[in-house]
């Protein structure tokens, strides 16, 4: 796991982070991790698996449909492209 050092953080900001962390019953480090996680990976981002699942539900695709496709699918390795 990566480690990050934050330099030149004002004492006021650090105290505010500690207060915020205490209000949520976690350490300052855990609070900073949560803040960074929320900022870097927003909740509204598109998740490919979720999007594909929603498309399948919208069109009524079931697990039985997927299993039927797997049974008829050509399972041989793909031939290399000849240019």
N, C-alpha and C positions, 0 to 999 in steps of 0.2 A: 504494500500500500504506500502511496506517495505521502511525503511530508512537506509542509509548507511553513516557511518562516515569514512572519509579517513584521517588517521593520517600521520604525517611526510612527507607531500607533499612539495617539495621544492618550494621556492618563484618563481624561474624561470619557473617551470612547471605550477604553478598556473597562472602566468602572460601570459604564452603562451596559456593556455586554455582560458583566458579572451579575448585575441586578436583573437583567432580562433572563439570564440563565437560571438564577435562583428562583424567579417567579415560575419557571417551568420545571423546577426540581431536577436540573441537570448541571453539569459542569460548564464552565466558560468554553472549554474546548469543544464540548458536544454542541453547545449553542452556535459557535462559529461554524462548525461542520454543517449544522442544519441550515444556517443562513446561506452558506455557499452552495449547498445542494439545491435549495429552493431557487437561488439565482441562476445557477448554471443549467438546471434541469427543470424548467417550469412545468407545472401540472398540465397545462393545455397543449403540450407537445403531441404530435401525431405518433402513435405507436403502431408500427406496421402490423404486428400480430392482431392487435385490437381492430384495426381498420379492416383487415381481411376477414376476421370473424364476423364483423358487422355486415360486410357485403354478403357473406354466406348466409347469415340469418335472414337478411333482406330478401334474398332470392330463394329461400326455403331449402337450402342445401343441408342435408343431414349427414351424420356419421355413416349411415348405410350407403349414401351416395358416394362418399369418399372411398369406402371399402370396395364398392363395385368398380370404381375407377382403378384402384390398385390392382384388382384381379385381372383387368384387361390391358393394363399398361405394359408396354414393351420394356422389359427389364435388362435387355442387353446393353452393354456399355456403348456409348456413342462413338461413332467412327470419327477419327480425326479429320479435320477439314483439309482437303487437298487444294492448294492454290496453284 
